[in-house]
Amino acid sequence: MYDKHRAVEVPLGNSDQKVLIDREGLERAHAAGLTGSWFLNSNGNGNLYVRASDQRLVGFTVTVARVAAGAGAKEIIRHRNGNRLDLRASNLVIVSGKSTGRRLIADVPTTERETE
């Protein structure tokens, strides 16, 4: 029986670590063109993010958590358990705003967003 919430492991191309993601998030990533190698990328401030090349746009990379969660513009992803390699829907929270004044939008998965 197919279970969209069943977690799978995805190897990282530049690390011996693996990403934990549920099937629904993985399918969303594949549908968005993230079919190539996934890798860890630093933001320069000590935070690591799982990124992947968008196969439709040469030279363009995206944060896999944003795609898996279905985050929109000006929405930020937080990891409940602090583990950025855990991209399961149960671990992702979408918040709104810039670096200050963030507010909770929704637990993932979600199909609607609050509006102000």
VODO-621137 format. One record per residue (C-alpha): x, y, z. Coordinates in steps of 0.2 Angstrom, whole numbers, plus 5000, padded with zeros to 4 digits. Example, Ala and Ser with C-alpha at 12.3 -4.5 7.8 and 13.67 -1.06 7.14 Angstrom:
<atoms>
ATOM:px:py:pz
ATOM:5062:4978:5039
ATOM:5068:4995:5036
</atoms>
This chain:
<atoms>
ATOM:px:py:pz
ATOM:5000:5000:5000
ATOM:5007:5017:4995
ATOM:5009:5029:5010
ATOM:5013:5047:5005
ATOM:5019:5050:5023
ATOM:5032:5036:5023
ATOM:5049:5043:5025
ATOM:5063:5039:5013
ATOM:5082:5043:5013
ATOM:5090:5053:4999
ATOM:5109:5053:4998
ATOM:5119:5069:4997
ATOM:5131:5071:4983
ATOM:5144:5081:4993
ATOM:5142:5072:5010
ATOM:5140:5054:5017
ATOM:5125:5060:5026
ATOM:5107:5057:5020
ATOM:5091:5067:5020
ATOM:5075:5061:5027
ATOM:5060:5066:5017
ATOM:5042:5059:5015
ATOM:5037:5052:4999
ATOM:5025:5067:4996
ATOM:5039:5079:4998
ATOM:5050:5069:4987
ATOM:5037:5069:4973
ATOM:5035:5088:4975
ATOM:5053:5090:4973
ATOM:5054:5079:4958
ATOM:5039:5088:4950
ATOM:5048:5104:4952
ATOM:5063:5098:4942
ATOM:5075:5093:4957
ATOM:5079:5076:4950
ATOM:5098:5078:4950
ATOM:5110:5077:4965
ATOM:5106:5085:4982
ATOM:5120:5093:4992
ATOM:5123:5103:5008
ATOM:5126:5121:5006
ATOM:5132:5134:5019
ATOM:5124:5151:5020
ATOM:5141:5158:5027
ATOM:5134:5160:5045
ATOM:5136:5141:5050
ATOM:5119:5136:5044
ATOM:5118:5121:5032
ATOM:5104:5119:5019
ATOM:5100:5105:5008
ATOM:5100:5112:4990
ATOM:5098:5104:4973
ATOM:5100:5110:4955
ATOM:5084:5114:4946
ATOM:5086:5104:4930
ATOM:5075:5116:4920
ATOM:5086:5131:4924
ATOM:5105:5128:4921
ATOM:5115:5135:4935
ATOM:5100:5138:4947
ATOM:5099:5130:4964
ATOM:5084:5129:4976
ATOM:5082:5124:4994
ATOM:5074:5107:4994
ATOM:5064:5111:5011
ATOM:5055:5126:5003
ATOM:5050:5115:4988
ATOM:5045:5100:4998
ATOM:5034:5111:5010
ATOM:5027:5121:4996
ATOM:5032:5137:5003
ATOM:5028:5153:4993
ATOM:5037:5170:4991
ATOM:5041:5178:5008
ATOM:5038:5162:5017
ATOM:5052:5154:5028
ATOM:5054:5136:5033
ATOM:5059:5131:5051
ATOM:5063:5114:5056
ATOM:5054:5109:5072
ATOM:5068:5098:5078
ATOM:5083:5109:5072
ATOM:5089:5095:5060
ATOM:5090:5103:5043
ATOM:5092:5085:5035
ATOM:5075:5081:5041
ATOM:5063:5087:5028
ATOM:5048:5077:5033
ATOM:5032:5087:5033
ATOM:5030:5083:5051
ATOM:5046:5093:5055
ATOM:5043:5108:5043
ATOM:5034:5124:5048
ATOM:5031:5138:5037
ATOM:5032:5156:5044
ATOM:5029:5172:5036
ATOM:5040:5188:5035
ATOM:5057:5194:5035
ATOM:5071:5192:5048
ATOM:5060:5201:5061
ATOM:5041:5200:5064
ATOM:5039:5182:5059
ATOM:5023:5174:5062
ATOM:5017:5156:5060
ATOM:5008:5153:5044
ATOM:5005:5134:5045
ATOM:5011:5117:5049
ATOM:5016:5107:5034
ATOM:5007:5100:5024
ATOM:4995:5114:5020
ATOM:4985:5120:5005
ATOM:4980:5137:5011
ATOM:4989:5152:5018
ATOM:4983:5165:5030
ATOM:4982:5182:5023
ATOM:4984:5199:5032
</atoms>
